[in-house]
Amino acid sequence: MPDPLERYKSKRDFSITSEPAEGGEQGKEELSFVIQKHWASRLHYDFRLELDGTMKSWAVPKGPSYDPKDKRMAVHVEDHPIAYASFEGTIPEKHYGAGKVIIWDKGTWTPLDDPHQGYEAGNLKFEMHGHKMHGKWALIRMKGKGEKQEPWLLIKEKDALARPAAEFSVIDEMPDSVKELALPGAAKQTAAKRAAKPASKAASKAAMPSEAAMPPEAVKAALPATLAPELATLVDQPPSTPQDWIFEIKFDGYRMLARVDGKDIKLFTRNGNDWTHKLGALHKNLLKAKLADGWYDGEIVVHDEQGRPNFGMLQLAFDGSDTADIVYFVFDAPYLDGYDLREVPLEARRLLLKAALGEDSAALRFSEEFGTDPEQLVLAACKLGLEGVIGKRRTSRYVTRRSPDWIKLKCGQRQEFVIAGYTDPQGARTGIGALLLGAHDDHGVLQYAGNVGTGFNEATLRDLKKKLDALATDESPFPPKAVAGRKHHWVKPTLIAEVSFAEWTSSGSVRHAVFQGLRADKQAKAIGREKAQPVEETMQTRSEPAAPKGKLPDSLKITNGERVIDAESGATKLDLIRYYALVGSLMMEHLKGRPVSLVRAPAGVSGELFFQKHADVAKMPGMKQMDAALDPEHPAMLEVGSAQGLLSAAQWNVVEFHTQNAVGKAYETPDRMVFDLDPGEGVEFATMREAAQLMHAFLDELGLPSFLKTSGGKGLHVVVPIKPSLDWDTVKDFSQAIVRHLAAALPERFAFKSGPKNRVGKIFIDYLRNGQGATTACAWSARVRPGLGISVPLAWDELANLKAGDQWNVKNAHTRLDRGNEPWAGYAKAAKSLTAAMKKMDFKPD
């Protein structure tokens, strides 16, 4: 018998790739399927069905669609081993199929006719039971035209689960891996079937509202595999309008999100770590509760004898593997009973949540509202020995990031620190003397934050010593000479300590610190000094309500959505609009308050373009005109007022959004400089990376902070936040002086003149973007170029591995959303005056 995997094996060197050579257990009662998202030379989806001991495989460039009108090309490729269904990883460069692979969906499939006859005849019809793929589908072989690989079509059959592409895009709205999720079976009632016929909950539960009774902001949606929680902002005092807020106890425990999908219940930390196996007793109690499907957000705690949440006792519960006394306080439900509730106002969400939870039990409780006078509430919480109070704006939506609509009011100083080392014990103490604490600054550098030597018992000291010994290193994680003395034991900075303290000293160390316990639910790299924000300032920067990822509002009417606007990627107008729905909340952080210019492409990337600074916004909800007095000689400039404005503009065939270097409130004084690194003919991208590093080093020498982003085209943008005190001409002239200096110092690398003949083999640093009225492509904006590249914020330490200025595009943007704007987290506070830098360059304004 010929080996059905011969072609598969002949294409791979298994001493290099981690792909399986063979193997895998055949399904005894059910046939498995897997769809793998594969970032090879181009993003595509590998569709694999188990049959006759192998995975029959097709490459689907655009991925599946629930719209029966979408006939998705599926290129038939070689059979893969059944073991390939569990493969997730990166295929090495210069190897067949090089690129990242994730398990986008998995499950079982049921043939609707004889699968062998259907496969041979090129007419294979089947039903799918996955996390994302449900209902009836078909693979139809096309009549080929001499292609080396057979062309097939993947088509959604017309059934109750079919949905128009304008309403739902499964690849956009459910982009993530399902590798860690349990394998759904055909016998198990699927999430899609439960959505069509909601199961009755226990009689003890209050009835869930009918579809007609759901708030208008609720949207029918499948349950996503992952969810990032909304985080609160620490503020210095209560808000001045307490009637607009709901106040709850700040629990002294671990943030925990529960994903309930029938009997498949998972418990995740705020960073997405699956702790289901650590919380066996709570898991059993949630199964008994028979909750409606959804994502539940809350905090797990252990109470002391006085009934107060006690973080130390929670630690002991985990350390002793006895979690029976853990109580789960639930305060939100972003998804519930087949609906996405993130756009539903908080007060309405809490009513739905309370109805879903029913009566409190010993292990599962609703987090009740805690009074209406925040000042008295904080005093009462402190007297009771609680950690503080959480305030949430009653009308706020649920956003998956830190938000000013959720605020923290703490009783005292308390936060997490990275453990960088320890001192020797003194006297009768064993194990360690004190822990050396650190916190990351705005540039990601771990800075010394003092010691903590109290709050330990003997068991804790022994346990800490054991953990620290395993992390021992000879190198200090701090900058040189940060810690006085020599008798320190350094460790790799991975453990996190929860510490309470009296105050910060002027040198940046904690005073009178007390150890509360270790934390395992956060990442050490994310730990920085927590500073209370002025509450009124926080209120002014409140979040813009964000649409669900990739979800389009019902009010948006799309015309010609199927029109292809970029031949290279095959992207349609609808793809672009969905992209802006996906990144709208991220993009608004860069657009807010700034004049914008729009690049329209009615005929697509290859057609005529229109650059517009002015437009009638009457038919573009979310777009607005700025004060005409800002530029009195011209029509009013434009501003994107909300994320909906991005969608309105994209419907109007806008592809690019460009911003100026000043905000409308202080238009005469720019608040940033932009340097556009534009490569001339023959410049390799490695040279671009080196040029950006040189510019970064020179700006550092001038004492100026700088932030990096891709241009979405061939180049890179370096952005310098400055204090808005100088006029446009002065800022532009100084940026010109910087570029002139670099070009004079490194003439073989940089060109000062912009013409193509002047920069062959060189890089032109465009300073002209710093003039009044000049613009630069906004972060997350798509570009009118083949491939529809996008401009993406980067951290400087990512530059070395960057491959191109258009590495991310409209099609693969979701691979970058986990970082989002985080690389620019310190931007808002980094602005500096140009005075000192001008003196260093002996620059004198005219």
Order of alpha helices (4+ residues) and beta strands (2+ residues): alpha-beta-beta-beta-beta-beta-beta-alpha-beta-beta-beta-alpha-alpha-beta-beta-beta-beta-beta-alpha-beta-alpha-beta-beta-alpha-beta-alpha-beta-beta-beta-beta-beta-alpha-beta-beta-beta-beta-beta-beta-alpha-beta-beta-alpha-beta-beta-beta-beta-alpha-beta-beta-alpha-beta-beta-alpha-beta-beta-beta-beta-alpha-alpha
